[in-house]
């Protein structure tokens, strides 16, 4: 059987990640892909990196995974940097931009934000032209089939689940494990290729959000009030 759990945007929330990994195991799914942003916002980035390394078959880099590697004068960002090990930095630097997979005759692409950058944000409210551009190849997409465009695109970044079907293919955002901004429960998707047609299912997982916030407070997480708003009410801190 070919079932792949697709997770994204862990953001240092180990409590949510552990709950999602437990749910995946209960469903007897052995393959897990992660679409980036392992760290940031939540307090336990290094611990989440360790869990991702142990449990995920493939992982791509997100925008946080990229910019955390650069020097900063920002006290907020430095707090996260100081809690990563040298091995953590080496791992983040090793992550690829995208994953391509052929399944049931379809080319399926996985990346963090867009085929052009980890920092280009494309949401459900963007124009149809921008959303259709998610199916394009670019200079940095590494494909197993350079002559073909993807039939299905999975991505993260916006922390909000959606699935749209176009003539070009299916565009699916898997939401966020650790910092969900549609519902407060953690989200992930399952790609089911056990039959001739690939199927997609969204999963929501409740977790102990109060326990996560208590740990964040004990560890001295900066901007705890903003993390609280996101975890408890799905209120984006920069809205």
C-alpha positions as a Markdown table, in Angstrom:
| # | Residue | x | y | z |
|---|---|---|---|---|
| 1 | Unk | 0.0 | 0.0 | 0.0 |
| 2 | Unk | 1.1 | 3.5 | -0.7 |
| 3 | Unk | -0.1 | 6.1 | 1.8 |
| 4 | Unk | 1.9 | 9.2 | 2.6 |
| 5 | Unk | 1.2 | 11.5 | 5.5 |
| 6 | Unk | 2.1 | 15.1 | 4.6 |
| 7 | Unk | 2.9 | 17.5 | 7.4 |
| 8 | Unk | 4.1 | 21.1 | 7.4 |
| 9 | Unk | 4.9 | 24.1 | 9.6 |
| 10 | Unk | 5.8 | 22.4 | 12.8 |
| 11 | Unk | 7.2 | 25.7 | 14.2 |
| 12 | Unk | 8.8 | 24.3 | 17.3 |
| 13 | Unk | 5.5 | 23.0 | 18.7 |
| 14 | Unk | 6.6 | 19.6 | 20.0 |
| 15 | Unk | 3.3 | 19.0 | 21.8 |
| 16 | Unk | 1.4 | 19.2 | 18.5 |
| 17 | Unk | 4.0 | 17.3 | 16.5 |
| 18 | Unk | 3.9 | 14.4 | 19.0 |
| 19 | Unk | 0.1 | 14.2 | 18.8 |
| 20 | Unk | 0.2 | 14.2 | 15.0 |
| 21 | Unk | 2.9 | 11.5 | 14.8 |
| 22 | Unk | 0.9 | 9.4 | 17.2 |
| 23 | Unk | -2.2 | 9.8 | 15.0 |
| 24 | Unk | -0.2 | 8.8 | 11.9 |
| 25 | Unk | 1.1 | 5.7 | 13.6 |
| 26 | Unk | -2.4 | 4.7 | 14.7 |
| 27 | Unk | -3.5 | 4.9 | 11.0 |
| 28 | Unk | -0.5 | 2.5 | 10.2 |
| 29 | Unk | 1.0 | 5.0 | 7.8 |
| 30 | Unk | 4.7 | 4.5 | 7.5 |
| 31 | Unk | 5.7 | 7.2 | 5.0 |
| 32 | Unk | 5.8 | 10.8 | 6.2 |
| 33 | Unk | 6.9 | 13.9 | 4.1 |
| 34 | Unk | 7.5 | 17.3 | 5.8 |
| 35 | Unk | 7.1 | 20.6 | 3.9 |
| 36 | Unk | 9.3 | 22.7 | 6.1 |
| 37 | Unk | 9.3 | 25.4 | 8.8 |
| 38 | Unk | 10.4 | 23.0 | 11.5 |
| 39 | Unk | 11.4 | 25.9 | 13.9 |
| 40 | Unk | 10.3 | 29.3 | 15.0 |
| 41 | Unk | 7.3 | 30.7 | 16.8 |
| 42 | Unk | 7.1 | 27.7 | 19.2 |
| 43 | Unk | 9.8 | 27.1 | 21.9 |
| 44 | Unk | 11.2 | 23.7 | 21.0 |
| 45 | Unk | 12.7 | 23.8 | 17.6 |
| 46 | Unk | 15.7 | 21.6 | 18.2 |
| 47 | Unk | 13.5 | 18.9 | 19.7 |
| 48 | Unk | 11.2 | 19.1 | 16.7 |
| 49 | Unk | 14.1 | 18.8 | 14.3 |
| 50 | Unk | 15.1 | 15.6 | 16.1 |
| 51 | Unk | 11.6 | 14.1 | 15.8 |
| 52 | Unk | 11.4 | 15.0 | 12.1 |
| 53 | Unk | 14.7 | 13.4 | 11.4 |
| 54 | Unk | 13.6 | 10.2 | 13.1 |
| 55 | Unk | 10.1 | 10.0 | 11.6 |
| 56 | Unk | 10.1 | 11.6 | 8.2 |
| 57 | Unk | 11.2 | 10.0 | 5.0 |
| 58 | Unk | 11.6 | 13.3 | 3.0 |
| 59 | Unk | 11.8 | 16.9 | 4.2 |
| 60 | Unk | 12.0 | 20.2 | 2.3 |
| 61 | Unk | 13.1 | 23.5 | 3.7 |
| 62 | Unk | 10.8 | 26.4 | 4.7 |
| 63 | Unk | 11.4 | 30.1 | 5.0 |
| 64 | Unk | 12.2 | 29.9 | 8.7 |
| 65 | Unk | 14.6 | 27.0 | 8.1 |
| 66 | Unk | 16.4 | 29.3 | 5.6 |
| 67 | Unk | 16.6 | 32.7 | 7.4 |
| 68 | Unk | 17.4 | 31.2 | 10.8 |
| 69 | Unk | 20.8 | 30.3 | 9.4 |
| 70 | Unk | 21.8 | 33.9 | 8.8 |
| 71 | Unk | 23.3 | 36.3 | 11.5 |
| 72 | Unk | 20.7 | 38.7 | 13.0 |
| 73 | Unk | 20.5 | 41.7 | 15.2 |
| 74 | Unk | 16.9 | 40.8 | 16.0 |
| 75 | Unk | 16.6 | 39.8 | 19.7 |
| 76 | Unk | 13.4 | 37.8 | 18.9 |
| 77 | Unk | 15.1 | 35.7 | 16.2 |
| 78 | Unk | 18.3 | 35.3 | 18.3 |
| 79 | Unk | 16.3 | 33.5 | 21.0 |
| 80 | Unk | 15.5 | 30.8 | 18.5 |
| 81 | Unk | 19.0 | 30.7 | 17.0 |
| 82 | Unk | 20.5 | 30.2 | 20.5 |
| 83 | Unk | 18.5 | 27.1 | 21.0 |
| 84 | Unk | 19.7 | 25.2 | 17.9 |
| 85 | Unk | 22.7 | 23.0 | 17.9 |
| 86 | Unk | 25.4 | 22.9 | 15.3 |
| 87 | Unk | 23.9 | 19.6 | 14.1 |
| 88 | Unk | 20.5 | 21.3 | 13.8 |
| 89 | Unk | 22.1 | 24.0 | 11.5 |
| 90 | Unk | 23.8 | 21.4 | 9.4 |
| 91 | Unk | 20.5 | 19.5 | 9.0 |
| 92 | Unk | 18.6 | 22.6 | 8.0 |
| 93 | Unk | 21.3 | 23.6 | 5.5 |
| 94 | Unk | 21.0 | 20.1 | 3.9 |
| 95 | Unk | 17.3 | 20.2 | 3.1 |
| 96 | Unk | 16.2 | 20.3 | -0.5 |
| 97 | Unk | 13.9 | 22.9 | -2.1 |
| 98 | Unk | 11.3 | 20.4 | -3.3 |
| 99 | Unk | 10.3 | 16.7 | -3.6 |
| 100 | Unk | 8.9 | 15.2 | -6.8 |
| 101 | Unk | 7.2 | 11.8 | -6.8 |
| 102 | Unk | 5.5 | 9.8 | -9.6 |
| 103 | Unk | 2.5 | 7.9 | -8.3 |
| 104 | Unk | -0.2 | 6.2 | -10.4 |
| 105 | Unk | 1.0 | 8.0 | -13.5 |
| 106 | Unk | 0.9 | 11.4 | -12.0 |
| 107 | Unk | 3.7 | 13.7 | -11.1 |
| 108 | Unk | 3.3 | 15.0 | -7.6 |
| 109 | Unk | 5.3 | 18.0 | -6.3 |
| 110 | Unk | 5.9 | 19.0 | -2.7 |
| 111 | Unk | 7.4 | 22.4 | -1.6 |
| 112 | Unk | 7.0 | 24.9 | 1.2 |
| 113 | Unk | 5.6 | 28.0 | -0.4 |
| 114 | Unk | 5.9 | 28.3 | -4.2 |
| 115 | Unk | 8.0 | 26.8 | -7.0 |
| 116 | Unk | 10.1 | 30.0 | -7.1 |
| 117 | Unk | 10.9 | 30.7 | -3.4 |
| 118 | Unk | 10.4 | 29.6 | 0.2 |
| 119 | Unk | 9.3 | 33.2 | 0.8 |
| 120 | Unk | 6.6 | 33.7 | -1.9 |
| 121 | Unk | 3.3 | 33.5 | -0.2 |
| 122 | Unk | 0.3 | 32.2 | -2.3 |
| 123 | Unk | -3.0 | 32.0 | -0.4 |
| 124 | Unk | -6.5 | 31.0 | -1.4 |
| 125 | Unk | -7.3 | 34.7 | -1.8 |
| 126 | Unk | -4.7 | 35.3 | -4.5 |
| 127 | Unk | -5.6 | 35.6 | -8.1 |
| 128 | Unk | -6.3 | 32.6 | -10.3 |
| 129 | Unk | -3.1 | 33.4 | -12.3 |
| 130 | Unk | -1.0 | 33.3 | -9.1 |
| 131 | Unk | -2.6 | 30.0 | -7.9 |
| 132 | Unk | -2.1 | 28.4 | -11.3 |
| 133 | Unk | 1.6 | 29.5 | -11.3 |
| 134 | Unk | 2.1 | 26.9 | -8.5 |
| 135 | Unk | 2.1 | 24.3 | -11.2 |
| 136 | Unk | 5.1 | 25.8 | -13.1 |
| 137 | Unk | 8.6 | 24.6 | -13.2 |
| 138 | Unk | 11.3 | 27.0 | -12.1 |
| 139 | Unk | 15.1 | 27.3 | -12.1 |
| 140 | Unk | 15.2 | 25.8 | -8.6 |
| 141 | Unk | 12.6 | 23.0 | -8.8 |
| 142 | Unk | 14.5 | 19.8 | -9.0 |
| 143 | Unk | 12.3 | 17.4 | -11.0 |
| 144 | Unk | 12.5 | 13.7 | -11.8 |
| 145 | Unk | 10.7 | 14.6 | -15.1 |
| 146 | Unk | 11.9 | 17.9 | -16.4 |
| 147 | Unk | 9.6 | 17.8 | -19.5 |
| 148 | Unk | 6.4 | 17.5 | -17.4 |
| 149 | Unk | 4.5 | 19.8 | -15.1 |
| 150 | Unk | 3.1 | 18.5 | -11.8 |
| 151 | Unk | -0.4 | 17.1 | -11.7 |
| 152 | Unk | -0.7 | 17.6 | -8.0 |
| 153 | Unk | 1.0 | 20.2 | -5.8 |
| 154 | Unk | 1.2 | 20.0 | -2.1 |
| 155 | Unk | 2.5 | 23.0 | -0.1 |
| 156 | Unk | 2.4 | 24.6 | 3.4 |
| 157 | Unk | 3.5 | 28.1 | 4.5 |
| 158 | Unk | 0.0 | 29.7 | 4.9 |
| 159 | Unk | -1.1 | 27.6 | 7.9 |
| 160 | Unk | -4.6 | 27.1 | 6.3 |
| 161 | Unk | -5.9 | 24.0 | 4.6 |
| 162 | Unk | -7.5 | 24.1 | 1.2 |
| 163 | Unk | -7.8 | 22.0 | -1.9 |
| 164 | Unk | -8.7 | 23.4 | -5.4 |
| 165 | Unk | -9.1 | 21.4 | -8.6 |
| 166 | Unk | -8.2 | 23.1 | -11.9 |
| 167 | Unk | -7.7 | 21.9 | -15.5 |
| 168 | Unk | -4.0 | 22.0 | -14.8 |
| 169 | Unk | -4.3 | 19.8 | -11.7 |
| 170 | Unk | -4.9 | 19.8 | -7.9 |
| 171 | Unk | -3.5 | 22.4 | -5.6 |
| 172 | Unk | -3.5 | 21.3 | -1.9 |
| 173 | Unk | -2.4 | 23.2 | 1.2 |
| 174 | Unk | -1.9 | 20.8 | 4.1 |
| 175 | Unk | -2.1 | 23.5 | 6.8 |
| 176 | Unk | 0.1 | 23.5 | 9.9 |
| 177 | Unk | 0.9 | 21.1 | 12.6 |
| 178 | Unk | 2.2 | 23.5 | 15.2 |
| 179 | Unk | 0.6 | 26.9 | 14.3 |
| 180 | Unk | -2.7 | 26.4 | 12.6 |
| 181 | Unk | -4.5 | 29.5 | 11.6 |
| 182 | Unk | -7.9 | 28.2 | 10.3 |
| 183 | Unk | -8.9 | 25.8 | 13.2 |
| 184 | Unk | -6.8 | 25.6 | 16.4 |
| 185 | Unk | -6.3 | 21.8 | 15.9 |
| 186 | Unk | -3.2 | 20.5 | 14.2 |
| 187 | Unk | -3.6 | 19.6 | 10.6 |
| 188 | Unk | -2.0 | 17.3 | 8.0 |
| 189 | Unk | -3.0 | 15.5 | 4.8 |
| 190 | Unk | -2.9 | 11.9 | 3.6 |
| 191 | Unk | -2.0 | 11.1 | 0.0 |
| 192 | Unk | -3.5 | 7.7 | -0.7 |
| 193 | Unk | -2.2 | 6.0 | -3.8 |
| 194 | Unk | -3.4 | 2.5 | -3.0 |
| 195 | Unk | -5.9 | 2.5 | -5.9 |
| 196 | Unk | -5.5 | 3.6 | -9.5 |
| 197 | Unk | -6.6 | 7.2 | -8.7 |
| 198 | Unk | -4.7 | 9.2 | -6.1 |
| 199 | Unk | -6.9 | 10.4 | -3.2 |
| 200 | Unk | -6.3 | 13.2 | -0.7 |
| 201 | Unk | -7.7 | 13.4 | 2.9 |
| 202 | Unk | -7.4 | 16.1 | 5.5 |
| 203 | Unk | -6.9 | 15.1 | 9.1 |
| 204 | Unk | -7.3 | 17.3 | 12.2 |
| 205 | Unk | -5.7 | 16.4 | 15.5 |
| 206 | Unk | -6.5 | 17.9 | 18.9 |
| 207 | Unk | -3.6 | 18.4 | 21.3 |
| 208 | Unk | -3.0 | 19.9 | 24.7 |
| 209 | Unk | -2.6 | 23.5 | 23.8 |
| 210 | Unk | -2.5 | 24.7 | 27.4 |
| 211 | Unk | 0.4 | 22.3 | 28.1 |
| 212 | Unk | 2.3 | 23.7 | 25.1 |
| 213 | Unk | 1.8 | 27.3 | 26.3 |
| 214 | Unk | 2.9 | 26.4 | 29.8 |
| 215 | Unk | 6.1 | 24.9 | 28.5 |
| 216 | Unk | 6.6 | 28.0 | 26.3 |
| 217 | Unk | 6.2 | 30.2 | 29.4 |
| 218 | Unk | 8.6 | 28.2 | 31.4 |
| 219 | Unk | 11.2 | 28.4 | 28.7 |
| 220 | Unk | 10.9 | 32.1 | 28.4 |
| 221 | Unk | 9.5 | 32.3 | 24.9 |
| 222 | Unk | 9.6 | 35.8 | 23.6 |
| 223 | Unk | 6.3 | 37.4 | 22.4 |
| 224 | Unk | 4.4 | 34.7 | 24.4 |
| 225 | Unk | 1.1 | 36.7 | 24.1 |
| 226 | Unk | 1.3 | 36.4 | 20.3 |
| 227 | Unk | 2.0 | 32.7 | 20.5 |
| 228 | Unk | -1.0 | 32.4 | 22.8 |
| 229 | Unk | -3.3 | 34.1 | 20.3 |
| 230 | Unk | -2.2 | 31.8 | 17.5 |
| 231 | Unk | -2.4 | 28.6 | 19.6 |
| 232 | Unk | -5.6 | 29.3 | 21.4 |
| 233 | Unk | -7.6 | 31.3 | 18.8 |
| 234 | Unk | -5.8 | 30.9 | 15.5 |
| 235 | Unk | -5.1 | 34.6 | 15.4 |
| 236 | Unk | -2.2 | 35.4 | 13.1 |
| 237 | Unk | 0.3 | 37.6 | 14.9 |
| 238 | Unk | 0.9 | 39.9 | 11.9 |
| 239 | Unk | -2.7 | 40.4 | 10.9 |
